[in-house]
Structures are given as C-alpha cells and as structure tokens.
C-alpha cells in the first residue's frame, strides 16, 4: 500500500474505534435495530445532500441497484444485526477478537476468487500477528467472554465473514465513484431497515430518546458511517479488499487509545503488548521495512 493508503486505513480505524463511544451513549435509550436504522437513514440523507452539492449525480448508482442492495445486506444489515445479537451473550473482548478475524476470511476469499490479491506469507503472518495482538490487548475481556454459547460466537464469526464477502462484492464496483457506492449502500440499507424496525417495534416511542443519545446517533451516522464509508470505498479501490480488511485490527487499539485519552482510563502492560503485536503485524503485511533491511544486508 502507498503512504496515502496507510493514512486512510489508520484514519478509518480511528473513526470506527471512536464509534464505540457513540454506540455506548445511544444504545441504552435507542434499541439496537432502531439505532441501525437511524444510523443508515441519517447517513444516507447526508450523503444524498453531499452528492446534490458536490456531485456526481446519484443516477450513476441506478444501473448498479441490484449489487448495491446485495452490498447493503452484506456490509450493514447482516453484520450489524449479528454483532448486536451475539454481544447479548458474549463479552466485548471476545467479540472484538472474533471481529478481527475479518482479514483471515478476506485472505481466503480473495485467494479463491481474485487474480490480483493472492495469498502470500507476508499477509498470512501479519494477519496472524494482528489477531494475536488483538487477543492479547483485550486479554481479560476474552477470558470473561469464553463461556458464552457457541451460537453467539458463530454470530460474530458470521458477521466477520459477511464483511469479507462484502469486500469481494465491493471490488466489482471499481470505477464507480466512492461517494456513489456509499450513498447507494446507505439508501438500500435504509429501505431494508425501515420495514424491519416498524414490524419489530411499531411506531410507538419511535423517536423517544434524550438529546445526548441523539447527538451520539448523529455522530455515529455522519462521521462513523457517511464519511467513513466514502473513505472505506476509496481504500477498496486503491488498496484492494485484503488490505482494506486490516482496519478491523486497528479498531480495538484505536478504541483503547481514545478511552485513555478522553476518558482517563489507564493503559495496562498487556494492552501495550497487544498494540505492539498489531503494529508488527501491519509492518509485516506492508513488507517494505523487511525489504529495506534485506537490501541493506546485501
């Protein structure tokens, strides 16, 4: 990946790490499926406004409507729902480790179905180091969550697999502007989620929440969804599906660092060790540092 790609990946990891704060504030007052609906609805509206002011025309999405609905299912509706359901039974630590297996699934799928993202030792070793680093970093949280039911763990693994499949689908939209893909995906997700939420909850107290919960929802929708997905699809176009999936290794470390910075939480030694392993994994996948050392040795 280029330096610009790495910068985008790290920024995306920071944004999605910060989304945990927004969810933690909003979800006690707004049920999970409602929160997902408001997230994609507000993000979709913001992206349509962005296209209206900046272009290009949303009409570019219409020939790709079928694939955008499929992408919405795989990248939003299915994984968001599986993660929400799974986390009712297992701890956040184990959930983050299972979510961090997304690069493994992406490596396998990309190796099987693409010609330009084949498996190599750098990617395999780096991803293994990253997942191990995530497990070490969340340490006690993983141990606390190990006793959960098998179906809940499969739900989290299913979400990771869904994200990996979404990356394979997103590759087919190369050449379509990232803002069009993001807007199309959010529009499709909204069309899917509105009837699901109305059938589940009805219209009673649909908008009942405090100002703080709504501000958190707005931040989740506008920053961690609308802006983040434009960034995400730019990264898929320039760096490929496998490299983009590495963001799931960065998210737990990002969330931890933000907690230390803004919530005054203390960073434990095992957490620093886990972050170091994640960093080593990313350096291994990149490979440039090792090539330079080999060239210097020669």
N, C-alpha and C positions, 0 to 999 in steps of 0.2 A: 504494500500500500504506500501511497505517497504521503508526504507530511500533512497535506491538506486532509486526506482521508483519515489519518490518525487523529487529527484535531477534531474532525467531525464525530468520529467514534467516541472520543473522550467526552466531548460536549454532550452527545446523546446519552451516554452513560450517566453523566452528572444530572441531566434533566430527569431521566427516568428514575434515578436514585432519589431525587427530590420529590417525585410523585408519591412516595410512601407517606410523606408528611401530609399531603393533601388528602389522601385516602383516610389516614388516621383521624383527621379532623372531621371529614364529611360522613364517613360510614356509620358512626353511632346514631346519626339523625336521618340519613338517607339510605334505605336498604340497598344492598349491592346491585341488584338488577336495575333499580331506578338510577343508581349512580352511573352505571354503564350507559344507560340510555341518555341521561343528561350530558354525560361526557362526550358521546359521539354526536349528539344533536347540536350542542353549542359549538363544538369543534367544526362540524360540517358547515354551520351557518357562518362562522368566522372565515372559513376557507372560501366559501362562495363569495363573501364580501371582498376578500383578498383578490380573487380572480376578476371580480367586477371592476375593481380599482386598478389592478396591475396587469390583468390578462395572464395567460391566454384565455380564450373562450372555453367555457365548460362543455361546449358542443364537441370538443375533441374527445371527451370521455364517452360519448354515446355509442360509438362503434365498439367500445370495449365493455359495455354494460354487463354482459354475462360474466366475464373474467373478474370484473370489479366486485360483483356480488359474491363470487367464489372467494376472492381475496378478503372481503369483509368478514365472511364466515370464519376463515382460517386465521386471520390476523387479529380479529377483535372479538366477535361474538362467542366462538367456541372457547378460545383460551381464557378470556376474561371470566366466562361462566365456570369453567373447570377449576381455575385457580380459586375463585370465590368459594365454590363448594368444597374443594379439597382443604382449604385453610380453616374450615369449620371443625376439622378433626385432627389436623397436624400442626405443629409449631411453625412459626415463620422461618426459623433457621433451616429446618429440613426442606421447607417449601422453596427457599432461595437456592439451596443446593440442587434440588431437582430441576428448578427452572434454569439453572446454569448448565444443564446438560444439553441445552439447545444447540450449541456448536457441534457436539458429537453427532446428533441426528442430522444436522445440516451437512457435515462432512460426508456421512454415509449416503445421503440422498444426492448430494452434488456429485459424488464419485460415480454413482449409478446412472444419473440422468443428464449430466452435463459433459461437455468435451473440454471445457477450459477451466474447470475447478476440481481437478483430480486430487485424490488423497496423497499426501506426502508426509514424511517423518516429522518435518518441522511443525506442520499443522496438528498432527496427532499428538506429539509430545507436548506442544504448547497448550493445547486444549486440555489434556490430562492434568498438566500443572495448574491451569486456571481453575478447573473444577475442584482439584485437591485444595487449592488455596482458599476457595470459597468455603469448603467444608471446614478447614482449619479456622478460618476467620470467624465463622458463626458458631464454632465449637460447641458450647453448652446448649445452644438452641437446637442443634442437630440431635444431640443426645436426648434432649427433652421430647423431641418430636418422633423418635424412633418407634415408640409404642403405638402409633396411630394405626388405623385399619389399612389393609392392603389396598382397598378400593380408592381411598383418599390419595395414596401415593401414586396409584395409576392415573388418577385425575390430573395430578401435577405433571407427571411424565407425558400424559396425553396433551396437555397444554404446550409443553416444550416441543413435542412432535408436530403439533399444529402450527406453531411458529416457524418451524423448519420447513414444513410444506408450503407455508405462505411465502417464504423466501424463494422457493422454487417457482411459484406462480408469478411472483413479482418480477422475476427475470424475463418473463415473456412480455413484459410491458416496457422493455428497453426502447428508447426512442420517444416514449410518451413523457411529457414534462412532469417532474415530480409533484408539482402543485396540483396537476390534474389527477394524478393517481391518488394522492392523499385526499383530495376533495371527493372523488368518486367513491373511494373506500368508505369514507365517513358518511356520505349520503346513503350508500347501500346499507351500512350498519344501522343507521337511524331508521330506515324503512323496515328493517328486520326487528329492531328492538322495541319500537313503539307498540305494535300489537302484542308482543310478548309481555311487556310490562302491564299494559291495560288488561290483558287476560289474567295476569297473576295478581295484580293489586287493585284493579279498578281505578276510578278517578278520585276516590276519597283521599283527602290529605296528600294529593299528588305533589304539591309544592310546599308542604309543611316542613320547614327547617329554619334554623337561625341564620342570621346574617353571616356569621363566621363559617358555617357549613357551606353556604352558597359562594362565599369568596374562595374557599378551598376548591369547590367544584369548578369555578371559573378558571382558577389557576391550572387545575388538572386538565381542563378542556383546551384552554388557549395555548398554554406553554407545553405541557407534557403530552399533548395529543396533536393539535393543529400544527404548531411549529415543529414539534419533534418528528412528526411523520413526513413532513417535507424534507427534513434533514435525513431521515431514515431512507427514503426512496432515492435521494441524491447519492447516498452512500452505496445502496444496492447497485445503482447504475455505474458508479465509478470504481468500486472496490469488490463487487461481487457478493453473492449470497453468503458464502462461508465466512468471509471477513466481517460482514455486517453482523452476523450472529454472535460475534465476540462481545457485543455490547452487553449480553447477559452476564458475562464475567465481571464487567466493570460496575454494573448497577449495585450489587451488595456493598462493594467497597465505597462507592460514591455515597450511598445512604449512610454508611457508618461515619464517614468523614464529615458529612453535613450534620449528623447528630452531635459529633464532638464540637464542631464549630459553632452551631447555633443553639444547641440545647444543653451545652455544658457537660455532656457525657464524657467519661474517661475512657481512653483507648487502652485496652489490655495488651499484654505482650503477645498472646496468641493471635489477636486481631492484627497486630502489626506483621507477625509472621505470615499470616494468611495473605495479607496485601502484597507482601514481598513475593510470595509464590505466584500470585496472579500477575504481578509485573514481570516476573521471569517468564511466565507462560506467554505473555504478549510479545516480549522481546524474542522468544524462541520462534514464535509464529512469523514474526517480521523477518528474522534471519539475517538482517543486514549487519548487525554487530558481530555475529559469528563469522560472516564472510570477510569482514574487515580484519578480524583477528587472524584468520587463515591467510589472507593476503599479506599481512604484516609479517607473519611467521615465515612465509615463503621468500 
